């Protein structure tokens, strides 16, 4: 359960992205979800590092289509999913989030 992989794998399965590109986008969105859930305040720093190395950060995508793939992730159990989020840079935590809440979080981004 690595940071950025839950949404990243769903993107990778739906679009022609290399694994690293998809995970980079997944990390960016995980930072934003971390802000919504944990109050994480350093999304800009993470985005700057990813962009420094030429990796994509934000992307337009069909959120419903990607969420439908994400719901099939191996970390899902019934109506919840374990999601790796950040409390601060260097401190990741695994949070159990309802699929309904996660869908709302993703739709808001």
Secondary structure by P-SEA (a helix, b strand, c coil): cccccaaaaaaaacccccaaaaaaaaaaaaaaaaaaccccccaaaaaaaaaaaccccccccaaaaaaaaaaacccccccbbbbbbbccccbbbbbbccaaaaaaaaaac
